[in-house]
Amino acid sequence: MTMEILKKRILRDGVAVGTEILKVDSFLNHQVDVTLFELIGAEFRTRFDDVADKVDKILTIEASGIAVAAFTARYFGSVPVVFAKKEQPSTMMDDYYFSEIMSFTKRKMSSIRVDKKFLKEGDRCLIIDDFLAHGQAALGISRIAQQAGAEILGAGMVIEKEFQSGGARLREKGIRVESLAIVEKIEDGVIYFKG
Ligand code: 5GP
């Protein structure tokens, strides 16, 4: 089910770039609307209420995922938010979990990493991110969780672009996905939602 207030905001302020990309810089990816983020956090709590008391950590990827994850964490007992880093470490002093991911928006492979200090065997985690497109970022995080022996309770996405099949890929891997707005297609500058 689509979160109505989010859908209205996307329709009001979102800009379709071609048929693949949705630009929502004015409230999600560049400027952040904290009032909306509060509502997003509360909505994720409602969606994952059945597992809320099990969540030990929230996992996300820098940069845009961090603010959403932080607001969401407030609704899950202020559990720690751990964000995967994208840039290479300046030293190899620390010990990291790594995963290779393909960015379709940037058309390149990159690696993400999480310091082993911040993810432990048995940690029960929710993945929270701004966009679910091809599912590469979320799958990369879930591979890192797997390396750590951590468990993924589910993935909460603010906007899912269903036509890029990330949701299907995650569900195939047994990951429960809750998306607050599901975009069915983008055509001639018009954004079409599911539900
Ligand atoms: P995926 O790994 O699922 O293909 O893509 C997810 C990541 O790519 C998100 O974390 C987001 O940063 C970025 N992304 C994918 N599609 C879009 C889009 O339409 N708009 C914006 N702003 N970011 C996107």
Residues whose N, C-alpha, C, O or C-beta is under 5 A from the ligand:
A	BS01	5GP	E20 I21 L22 K23 V24 N29 M102 T105 D129 F131 L132 A133 H134 G135 Q136 A137 A138 G166
